[in-house]
Amino acid sequence: MTTQTETRTTAPERREDTGSLSVMIAVALASVLLPLAITAPAVAMPDLTIDLDSTVAGGQWVQNAYGVTFAACMLAAGTLADQFGRRRILAIGTVVFMAMSVVAALSTDILVLDIARALQGIGAAGVLTSGAAILAASFTGRRRTQAFGVLGTAFGAGLALGPVLGGALVGLAGWRGVFWINVLVGAVALVLMPRIKESRDPNATRVDWPGLATFSAGLFLLALGFVEGGERGWGHPATLGSLVGFVLFMAAFVVIEQRVERPMFDLSLFRNATFVVVVCQPFTITFGFVVLLNFLPPYFKGVGGYSSTESGLLLMPLMLPIFVLPLLIGKLVADRVTPRMLLTVSSLLIAVGSLWMVVLEPGQSWTTVVAPLLIFGLGVGSAFGAMDNAAVSVVPVERAGMASGIFNTMRIAGETVAVAAAGGFLSSYTRGELLDRAPQFVDQAPRLAGEATQGRVDAALATVSPARRPEALDAVAHSLTSSLHVSFIALAVLAAAGAITTFLVVKDKELADAAN
């Protein structure tokens, strides 16, 4: 604790801004690829899985594979950025991301696509951790707040443009277009990267490979457990075995990290209550957000009958605040609202928006969900940028790569768990609701439920006789809607708990002292 205090006290005397607008733009362009790779494929999923003749589980791994490796490699990427240079890792990560986008766009088999997405997640980890660490090392004080506002806007742009751009690309060029766009944006970012001044941690050590292996295995098994639970049932041996394996690997990870001299996941930081709450913000801020991003477009297309482009446009009330707010807050609010209050209000808005989303019903006008989506978006948008800045501000700047790695590991792990858990829950809950509502479709229920969560209702209805398809469609639409309602209520409870915890625990002084 003494060392931390001394570092913070002397920091202003030896640090000055080395960043420029071109540095912000380069990091922002590379970072915008990461959310774009989540939201755009979500809209393309129905067409993608049909074209590649994929099973429900194979389709789920298009998103899960990316999320698992993204989260699992975040810690290692942060360590590598500190050791070998943040600009170098940013460039390497961007190249890997672009290369795997090409492979994904050319894939003719769902397994090849899933593998490409897994490798794409590794590149994404390098981009995200090094980009945040570059901003922390290049800017101080108010300019750092503004720089992270730009980073938050970049994420907001990727999230906001993803559904609309993905829908438009699917309509114009097919699902492969959502991967080709990554190559174009990545190329522009690479051109600007030489303008970034290289930075590293002089005290960095080697990558903690045992920790990386156990954490990666644990996260993979957790995602696998949720997929198997939705596909085979929560009591199936494959499901239970995966979840038990997750617990064992996580226990091994904790033991390893406690024995490593300088672990990539520094557990000693978790003695600081403010740091714990800040790095857990993604579970209350973005957990519900990725659920909406991944499962509302398929719902609108499958149950609502909208096109891919229309399904993306329906999310605009959710996306627009995320595009606009991070930069505005960095410029206008940072000096007036404390991080604790900002993050507390953000979680409260998300709780209200989540609870309001229970108005969603089959066949209703799209205007019904505009207000709840807008409130939800205001909550997420107001937190973007603020979360990243808070995470790297709790530690000395020399450990910015490590802090960014821990925070973003929690962020992407939370998103990965959210997508896998929501997919498994929606599939199994919808199946149960369908059996209660229409037991005459007992043989078709598993496929109807699984396909409906991915927006492929028409494909599932092919197993039902033409005369009974309207009846089956009505039953599956109401069953899926009911499962979404339960999810919205759970997300509201989670966000409300996060708001209360943030308000009671976070100490603004710790963040303010470290940011200068």
C-alpha angles and dihedrals in degrees: 000000000000092000091052092051093049092050092052093048096053097037098090091055096056104031131078134166114277095168130101138186090270090057091053092048094048093051091043094051092049091046096049088067093066101064089035087062089057104042102038096052089048089064092043094049099098093052093039096053094044093049093049093041090236129176120236091258092048090053092050091055091059085075100026096052091055093046096046097053091038091057097035095053097042094092094048091046091053091051092047091049091053092046106040102023133286096237091051094051090045090056094044092048091051092051092049090048092051094046093052090047087060091050091049092049091052096043120125095177128060092224092056089048092050091051091049090051091051091053090044088059090057090056090047091055090056092049097049101045096042093045094054091044091051091055092047091051096042102047138044137193117346093356089058089053090051092047091054088046087059089048090050090049089052090055089045091051092051091048094043096045095040100078095039096041092042092051092048093048092049089051094047105033108007129252093306090072091072088067098041091059089065091062093055096048092043092054092056091049092052091055091058098044097087086069090067116096111232117246135177143164109264089205096050118134134201124294114278096236098177089052091047093049096049094043093048093048092048094050092046092052091048091054090044090052092055092047092048091045091057093042103040106013134271094267095052115119092238091055095045092043092053093050093047089049089052092055093048095049092047090051089051090048092055092048092049094048091052091056100044114097093226109008123197088232100049102206091187089073088066089072085076107083093202091055092049093053094044095051090046092054092097090066091060100029105039103018094086093035095065090046090059092043095051103038108029096065092053088045092052091047099041103035100021096043095229124147122249091260093048092047089056093047091053088066094057094101087058095044106043096069089049089054096048110029105063094062094041092051091049090055105034111020107036094086094043106041124049120230090245093057093042094053092042093053090045092057092046091053090050090051091052093046093048094051092046090054090076086087086079110117135162115268097012125131116273089235090074093073098040095092098046092045090050093051090048091050092050089055095050095040094052090054099046111101092013091072094051093046092049092050096054092039095064093067135048113277091247088068094045092115091054093046091047089049093052094045095046091044088059090045097051094036088054091049092047093049090046094053094043095043094044092047092051093043096047092048096048096039092047090050091052092047090048092053091051094044099040112013089171087078095056093127094050097038099095093051095040091053096044095046093044092059088058095045095253099122094137091056091049093048089059087080090059124078112259093244092057099041096096089053092048092047092052092049096048092044093055093041093053091045090052091052090050090052091056089049092051092052092049091049091050091054091048093050093047090051089050092052093052093047093048093050093049101041113029116094113206093200092065091055095044094050094051096045094063 
